[in-house]
Amino acid sequence: MKNKIVVCIDIGGSHIAAASLEKQSQVFTLLKEAKGDVDSAASRETILAQWDIIIQSIWSAQTQEIEKMVISIPGPFDYKNGICLMDGMHKYQALLHMDIKSYFIEKYGVSSLNIKFLNDAEAFLLGEIYYHNLQNKRIVGLSLGTGLGSALYNEEIVGDLNYGSAQFRDGIAEDYISTRGILEYLRQQGIEGVAHVKALVDTETLVDERRAAFSFLALALVDFITLHILPLQPEGLVLGGSISKAHSRFLSVVQADIDIPIYIASFKEWNLFFGLATSFSV
């Protein structure tokens, strides 16, 4: 008799990560994990082959049965039906309108009822709910990076907020709270040549530029949280994404003005897998 496992998959614009987990006595154990590059501009056949290499590396068809499969994938995407809607996004164009759910059903023999798709903001928040042990709280997750991801966890239900496109100041929130927003602010201040936020943090000579950028981000976060997040009455806020790795440069300013606990993401990929696995019981 084959052992039943849960396979969790995280698909990004340039990578795929996957893990197999086993559930015993209501506790998940991580069995195996793998990660690989994906050329999201390639043909459909190439993309699927790159996905399958990683998925098959964490699963033994001879000894294991995939009972459930949970996939985190960026949008636009029909998460209920598993259909790719990414068009003009500079990634996965070859998968446009593809029924990815049916592909996984046929390829891995998983029941349609046991395949679940989530967007990356929801998956991130589930992983951090698991890591910080916040299962009984109402929590908002914000992912600060290339864009602004947002999700709400409440009574074991997670949902996308899509607040990156929420009206904010003279545009939308993502115009300010994102890598693009920070770099645009610096350009408006006459500061050119900063390629990304990591360069801003790592370059020792950019002291004034760094201070200005993170002051801008902190004030934008305070305004955004006050306007859009606090009305949701959360009991806490989790900040993740690449920009949040520099939290020591802006978090204290934000927390001073925001009267709910702010947690920083673990930045441990396997927490996302545990979060995805537990999503089938919520």
N, C-alpha and C positions, 0 to 999 in steps of 0.2 A: 504493500500500500504506500502510495506516495505521500510525502509530507506536504501539507498545505501552507502556502506562503502568500504574503502580500508583496506586490512589487510597486514601488513608488518611483516616479520618474519626474525629473525637473528639466524641462526643455527651455533653453534660452536662445537668444539670437545667434550665438556662436558656440554653444556647448550643449551637451546633454549629460546629466548625471542620473544614476539609477541605483536603487538599493533593494535588496530582498530582506524581508522581515518575517519572523515567525511569532505567532501569538500563543502564549501559554499562561494560564491563570490570569487572564486579563492584562498581561504585560507583554509588550512587544520587545523582541530581541533582534538586534541588527545582525544579519548573517553575512552579507557581502555587499560591497558597494564598488562602483566604478564611475569614471568620468572620461569624456572624450570631446574632441572638437567636432563641430558641425559646420559645414559650408552651407549656410542658409540661402545662398544665392545659386546653389547648384540645381540640377534636375531633380524631379520627384524621386526617381529611382536611387540617385546618389544619397539624397537626404535620408530616405527610409533605410537604406543600407547602413549608413552611419549610426542611425538610431538603434538598429537591430544588433549591431556589433556590441554596443554597450549593454543593452537589455539582456542579450543572451549570455553575456559574460557573468551575470549575477544570478543566473537561473540554470538549474540542471533539469532538462526535460525528462531524463531517465528516473530521477528520484524525487522531483518536486512538481507539485501542481499549483499553478497560479490561481488562487482562489479569488483574489481581488487585485485590481490595478487602479492606482490613482496617479493622475498626470497633471502636473503644473505646466501651463503653457501660456505665453503672452497673448493678448488680444490684438486686434478684434478676432473673436472666436465664439462660435456657438457652443457654449459649455454644456448645455443640456443634451445636445445631439452629437457633439463631437466633430463638428465641421469647421474647417479652417476658413476664416474670412479675411485673412491678412492680404490686403491689396494696396500696392504702392507704399509699402512699409519698409522696403529695402531688405526684406527677409521673408523667406518661405513663400515667395510669389508662386513657385511651382506647385504648392499645395493648396492654392486657392480653390475653394469649394470641395475639397477632398473630404470624404467621410472617413476621418481618422479613427473614429470609434470602431467602425466595421473592420477596418484594417487590423486593429489590435485583436478584435474578436476572432477573426479568421487566422491570424498569425499565431496567437498564443492560447487559443481555446478558452477564453474567459467569457463568462455569461455577460450579456448586455447589461443586466442589472448590477453587475459587480465591477463595472468600469465607470470611473468618475473623473471629470475634468474640472480643474480649478484655475483661476487666473493667478499670476505670480504674486500679487498683493495678498490675496487670500491665503495662499500657501505659506508665504512668509509669516503671516500673523499666526497661523496655526502652529507653526514650528516654534515661535516664540512664546505662545500660550503654554505649550508643552514645557519649554525650557524654564520659564519663570514660574511655572505652577500657578497659572492664573485662570484655571478652568471655570471657576465659579464667579468670575468677575465680568463686567462689561468693559471691553478694552478696544481702543482704536489703534490700528497700526499704520504708521506712515513710513514709506520707503523713499529715502532721499538719494537720488542718483541722477542718471541721464534724464529721467522724468520724475514725477511725483506719484507714487502708488499709495492707495489708501483703502483700508478695509475695516469693518466693524465685527467684533466677536461679541455675542450676547446669548447667554443661556445655551451654549453649545451649538450655536448657529453662527456661521461666518458668511459675510456678504461684502461684495465690492462696493465701495463708496464712489469711486470715480471722481474724486475731488481734485484731481490734477487739472481738470477742465472747469472747475468751479470758478465763478466770477470772483475776481480778487484785484483790488486796486484798479489799475488801468487796463487790465487784461484778464488772464486766468492765473490760477495759483502756480501752475508749472512755469509760467513766464518769470517767476521770481524764485521759487523754491525748487531748484534743480541745478545741475551743472551749467546748463545753458543760461539760466537766470543769473547765476553768480558771475559767469564770465562776461555776460552782457553788461552787468553793473560795472565791472572793472573797466570795460571799454568806454562806458559813458564817463568814467573818471579819467579817461586818457591813458589807461594802463593797457598796453597791448602785449601780445606774445606769450600769455599764459595759456598753455594748451589744455589743461584740465585741473581739477581740484587737487589731485594728488601732487602735481607739480607745484601747486601753490603751497601745499603743506611741506613738501620735501626740500624746496629750494631755500637755503638759509638766507639768501640776500633779499627775499621778498617779504621782509618783516612788516613794512607799512601796508603793502598790498594784502597780505594775509589778514592783518588786523581789520582792515576796512571790509574785506570780503565776508569775514565771519560775523562782523558786527551787522552788516547788511542782512545776512542770513538769519541771525538771531531775531532781529526786529521783525523780519518778514514772517518767521515762524510764530512769534508771539501774536501778531495781528491775525494770521491765518487760523491758528488754534482758537483764539478768542471768537472769531467770526463764525467758523464752520465746525469746529470740533466740540467745544464746550457745550453748545446747545444740544448735543447728542447725549449729554450727561454721562460720560464715561467715568469709570473708576480708575482709569489709568491709560497711559499712552506709551506705545512701544515705537522707538525710532530705529529704523534699519536702513539698508542701502549703503553704498560706498561712501557717501558724504558723512554719514553718521560715525564712521570710523575716526573722524576728527572731532568727535563730540566734546573733547576736553576744551576745545576752542570756542564753543558757543552754548553748551548745554546749561551752564550755571546761569547765564543771562536769561535763557528761556524759562528755566525752572523757577527763577525768582519772581516771575510775573504770572506763572501758570500754577494754579492751586490744585493740581492732581499729580500723582506720582508719574514720573517719566522714566521708563526703562530703556536701556540700550540693548540692542539685539546681541545675541551670542556670537554671531558670525561663524557658527559651527554648522556646516552643511547637513550633518546627520540629524540635527534637530528638525529641519524641514521634513526629512523622511519620516520621523516619528510623528510629526504633526499631520502629514498626509495620511499616514496609516490610521491614526485615531479618527480621522474625519469620517470614516465609514460608520463609526458608532455614534456620530453626532447628528 
